[in-house]
Amino acid sequence: MLFYKVLYAIAPRDLRMPRTGGETIAMSADTTATNGRSGRSFYVGIALVMAIVVLIGFAPTFYLKAFTAAPSLSPLLWGHGVLFTGWMALLITQATLVAKDRVDVHRRLGLFGAALAATMVVVGLLTAIEAARLGRVPPGAPPPLVFLAIPFFAIVEFAILVGAAIALRGNSQAHKRLMLLATIGILTAAIARLPLPFAGTPPGFFAITDLFILAGAIHDRRAHGRVHPVYVWAGSLMIIMQPVQLMLMGTPAWLAFAKWLTH
């Protein structure tokens, strides 16, 4: 918790608002009625779009596996799929509850969401390691040990962003954007499996991921006249980390670390 206390202390002023008692993970309405309706519709809509991307990306190997020749899945991989599907369902549910002014139910579900996110971090890391060990990567992706850097850093990024969202849960405007960015970060795995000629390559799936970040920033600009600091700082950092990963993933240091993880 010390990390998140430090984060709260150094966060830009727009992110540091007093917390209210009893608030859990919340994605509440905007302060004005007009912008509030626009914001609610946007977060429901983008959650649905991301869910569709996940469905299409993992249909051959998970959702429609019974109708394909995909390799069998271990219990760990099945659990991973169930957990991450649950997260997408929760994201849609939470956004919809806020759109219908059921923030009370939304907050109670937030406790479950925090526990789910913590479980996803552990299972996600274990799954990424097992997939690399078994040599399972998206079509067109780099070799397994090289590609392991992508899901590994995505899960670490997810943990940091969700943790920051919980730390700043008293500021609903910062919180909901952090939760969205956290989900966009793990969406890359599904994007890399889309049936598109360039989606399986790091430049391709990172570029598509960035479109979701850009969509949030554009919505802010149109609805509020400015881009929220969360997109400026956290969103920019996510984009900056992408070329860093590409430079790191082929280095001897990363390969040695990846071999250690998989053995």
C-alpha positions in Angstrom: 0.0 0.0 0.0 3.0 2.3 0.4 3.4 2.6 -3.3 -0.2 3.8 -3.8 0.1 6.3 -0.9 3.1 7.8 -2.6 1.2 7.8 -5.9 -1.7 9.7 -4.3 0.8 12.2 -2.8 2.5 13.0 -6.1 -0.5 12.8 -8.4 -1.5 15.9 -10.2 -4.0 18.1 -8.4 -6.8 17.1 -10.7 -6.4 13.5 -9.5 -6.3 14.2 -5.8 -9.8 14.7 -4.5 -11.0 13.8 -1.1 -12.3 10.3 -0.6 -15.7 9.7 0.7 -16.4 6.9 3.2 -17.5 3.5 2.0 -16.5 4.1 -1.7 -15.2 1.1 -3.5 -14.4 0.7 -7.2 -16.8 3.2 -8.9 -17.3 4.6 -12.3 -19.8 7.3 -11.5 -21.6 9.9 -13.6 -20.0 13.1 -14.8 -20.8 16.2 -12.9 -23.1 17.8 -15.4 -26.2 16.2 -16.8 -25.3 16.5 -20.5 -21.7 15.4 -20.1 -22.8 12.8 -17.7 -25.1 11.1 -20.2 -22.4 11.4 -22.9 -19.8 9.9 -20.5 -22.1 7.0 -19.5 -22.9 6.1 -23.1 -19.2 6.2 -24.0 -18.1 3.9 -21.2 -20.8 1.4 -21.9 -20.1 1.5 -25.6 -16.3 1.1 -25.4 -16.7 -1.8 -22.9 -19.0 -3.6 -25.4 -16.5 -3.0 -28.3 -13.7 -4.4 -26.2 -15.8 -7.4 -25.3 -16.4 -8.0 -29.0 -12.7 -7.8 -29.7 -12.1 -10.4 -27.0 -14.8 -12.7 -28.4 -13.4 -12.6 -31.9 -9.8 -12.8 -30.9 -10.2 -15.9 -28.7 -13.1 -17.6 -30.5 -10.9 -20.2 -32.2 -8.9 -21.2 -29.2 -11.5 -20.7 -26.4 -15.1 -19.6 -27.0 -15.6 -21.8 -30.1 -12.9 -24.3 -29.4 -15.3 -27.2 -29.7 -15.7 -26.3 -33.4 -12.0 -25.9 -34.2 -8.8 -27.9 -34.2 -7.2 -25.8 -31.5 -4.9 -27.6 -29.0 -6.5 -28.8 -25.8 -6.3 -26.4 -22.8 -4.9 -27.0 -19.4 -7.0 -26.2 -16.3 -4.8 -23.1 -15.9 -5.6 -21.8 -19.4 -9.3 -22.6 -18.9 -9.3 -20.7 -15.6 -7.5 -17.8 -17.2 -10.1 -17.6 -19.9 -13.0 -17.7 -17.4 -11.4 -15.0 -15.2 -10.7 -12.6 -18.0 -14.1 -13.1 -19.6 -15.6 -12.4 -16.2 -13.6 -9.1 -16.1 -15.1 -8.0 -19.4 -18.6 -8.9 -18.2 -18.0 -7.0 -15.0 -16.8 -3.9 -16.9 -19.9 -3.9 -19.0 -22.1 -4.5 -15.9 -20.5 -1.7 -13.9 -20.7 0.8 -16.7 -24.4 -0.1 -17.3 -25.2 0.2 -13.6 -23.8 3.7 -13.5 -25.7 4.6 -16.7 -28.9 3.5 -15.0 -28.1 5.4 -11.8 -27.5 2.2 -9.7 -24.2 3.4 -8.2 -25.1 1.6 -4.9 -25.0 -1.8 -6.6 -22.0 -0.7 -8.6 -20.0 0.0 -5.5 -20.9 -3.3 -3.9 -19.8 -5.1 -7.0 -16.5 -3.1 -6.7 -15.4 -5.3 -3.8 -15.7 -8.3 -6.1 -14.0 -6.5 -8.9 -10.9 -5.8 -6.7 -10.7 -9.4 -5.7 -11.1 -10.5 -9.3 -8.4 -8.2 -10.5 -5.9 -9.5 -7.9 -6.7 -13.1 -8.9 -6.2 -12.2 -12.6 -2.7 -10.8 -12.0 -1.6 -14.1 -10.4 -3.3 -16.3 -13.0 -2.4 -14.1 -15.8 1.3 -14.3 -15.1 1.2 -18.0 -14.6 -0.7 -18.4 -17.9 1.7 -16.2 -19.8 4.6 -18.4 -18.6 2.8 -21.6 -19.4 1.9 -20.4 -22.9 5.6 -19.5 -23.5 6.7 -22.9 -22.2 4.3 -24.6 -24.6 5.2 -22.4 -27.5 1.8 -20.9 -28.0 1.9 -17.4 -29.6 -0.4 -15.6 -32.0 0.1 -16.2 -35.7 2.9 -13.9 -37.0 4.2 -13.2 -33.5 7.9 -13.5 -32.4 9.2 -16.7 -30.8 7.6 -17.7 -27.5 10.4 -16.5 -25.1 10.6 -13.2 -27.0 6.8 -12.7 -27.1 6.5 -13.5 -23.4 7.5 -9.9 -22.7 4.2 -8.7 -24.2 1.8 -10.5 -21.8 4.2 -10.2 -18.9 4.4 -6.4 -19.0 0.6 -6.2 -19.8 -0.2 -8.0 -16.6 2.2 -5.8 -14.6 0.7 -2.7 -16.2 -2.8 -4.0 -15.4 -1.8 -4.5 -11.7 -0.4 -0.9 -11.5 -3.3 0.8 -13.2 -6.0 -1.1 -11.2 -4.1 -0.4 -8.0 -3.9 3.2 -8.9 -7.7 3.2 -9.7 -8.4 1.8 -6.2 -6.1 4.2 -4.6 -7.9 7.1 -6.3 -11.4 5.6 -5.9 -12.5 8.8 -4.2 -12.1 10.6 -7.5 -14.6 8.9 -9.8 -13.3 10.8 -12.9 -9.7 9.6 -12.5 -10.9 6.2 -11.3 -13.0 5.2 -14.3 -10.3 6.3 -16.7 -7.7 4.3 -14.9 -9.9 1.2 -15.0 -10.5 1.7 -18.7 -6.8 2.0 -19.4 -6.1 -1.1 -17.3 -8.5 -3.1 -19.4 -7.2 -1.7 -22.7 -3.7 -2.9 -21.6 -4.8 -6.5 -21.3 -6.9 -6.2 -24.5 -3.7 -6.4 -26.5 -3.7 -10.2 -26.2 -7.1 -10.4 -28.0 -6.1 -7.8 -30.5 -3.0 -9.9 -31.5 -5.3 -12.8 -32.4 -7.7 -10.8 -34.6 -8.0 -12.2 -38.1 -6.2 -9.2 -39.6 -3.0 -9.5 -41.6 -1.0 -7.1 -39.4 -2.6 -7.8 -36.0 -0.2 -10.5 -34.9 2.9 -8.3 -35.2 3.9 -6.1 -32.3 3.6 -2.8 -34.3 0.2 -3.9 -35.5 -1.4 -4.9 -32.2 0.2 -2.0 -30.3 -1.2 0.4 -32.9 -4.7 -1.0 -32.5 -4.4 -0.8 -28.7 -3.4 2.8 -29.0 -6.6 3.5 -30.9 -8.6 2.6 -27.8 -6.5 5.0 -25.7 -6.9 7.7 -28.3 -10.7 7.1 -28.3 -10.8 7.9 -24.6 -8.8 11.1 -25.0 -10.9 12.2 -28.0 -14.1 11.7 -26.0 -12.7 13.8 -23.2 -11.8 16.6 -25.6 -15.2 16.6 -27.2 -17.3 16.2 -24.0 -15.3 18.3 -21.6 -13.1 20.6 -23.7 -9.9 19.0 -22.4 -8.1 15.7 -22.0 -8.2 14.4 -18.5 -4.7 14.1 -16.8 -5.2 10.3 -16.5 -5.0 10.0 -20.3 -2.2 12.6 -20.5 0.0 10.8 -17.9 -1.0 7.1 -17.7 -2.1 6.9 -21.4 1.1 8.4 -22.6 3.1 6.2 -20.4 1.4 3.1 -21.8 2.3 4.2 -25.3 5.8 5.1 -24.4 6.3 1.6 -22.8 5.4 -0.1 -26.1 8.7 0.6 -28.0 10.6 0.0 -24.7 9.1 -3.5 -24.7 10.0 -4.0 -28.3 13.6 -3.0 -27.6 13.8 -5.1 -24.5 12.2 -8.3 -25.7 15.0 -9.5 -27.9 17.9 -8.6 -25.6 20.0 -11.3 -23.9 18.9 -10.0 -20.5 15.2 -10.6 -21.3 15.8 -14.0 -22.9 17.7 -15.1 -19.8 14.9 -13.9 -17.6 12.3 -15.5 -19.8 14.2 -18.9 -19.7 14.3 -18.6 -15.9 10.6 -18.0 -15.7 9.7 -20.9 -18.0 12.0 -23.4 -16.3 
